Amino acid sequence: MREFAFTLTYETGVDPLMDALAAAPEAGSTALVCPVSESEVWRLDTVTGPPQTVERAAALVADEERDLLSVSDRGCAGRRHSDVLSASARRAVVYTRVSDATRCDAVSLIARRYLSGGVLASVTRRESEERWRVLTESDEKVGMLYDTLGGTLREGIAFRFDHLEEATEPPSNPFASLSLRPEQRRVLELAAERGYYETPRETTLDDLAAELDCPRSTVSYRLRRAEAALVASFLSGT
């Protein structure tokens, strides 16, 4: 497993989430990011800090109308769903799924285009810096990823290479203790079997709903909750 680490530095006014964190030096956020295809990405963001900052940052992350993924001047097209999984005065956890992002300059989706064998990234945000740690089986095209990122960033975001080396903390089995409701597991397994996560997709929510003899809204809800549990379990195990 290879680890590609780099840092993005944001000037004031470029990104509202980074501005919110920069205004409170004791605040910060971490995220687990998994691009499941070249047009779909799952995220699990955890924000900590003073209550007002946590509330503001969590609201920004959970805002389905706001694009916080693209690092270029081109916004992300596609569908977005967010769930606040937990919230307290000084900590909030938000699950986000972006799908059908056919035109999206998100760091994770750019990485997915170049890095084969699967991609998993952890992101740490504090003050004006966003540090990425990208894990991949092969670093054959990291140079192309490096060049693309450098040429994609919009004005006000600076790129700094940190390292490319063997991963110091290889992932363990994060799903060993994963617990899903039977109906959630069924729809997740069927979606995978029918090619819902392939690119392009080989089935639709309507097809899954027909096969399960359930309303489309029920299938969509169960699938989102299963995905959220999957990502939360991965985070707890990494």
FENWO-V560571 format. One record per helix or strand of 2 or more residues. SS is the DSSP state (helix for helix, strand for strand). FROM is the first residue (numbers start at 1). TO is the last residue. If there is no record, write none. Layout:
SS&FROM&TO, SS&FROM&TO
This chain:
strand&2&10, helix&16&22, strand&28&37, strand&40&48, helix&51&62, strand&79&87, strand&91&99, helix&107&114, strand&119&126, strand&129&136, helix&142&152, strand&157&166, helix&182&193, helix&205&212, helix&216&237
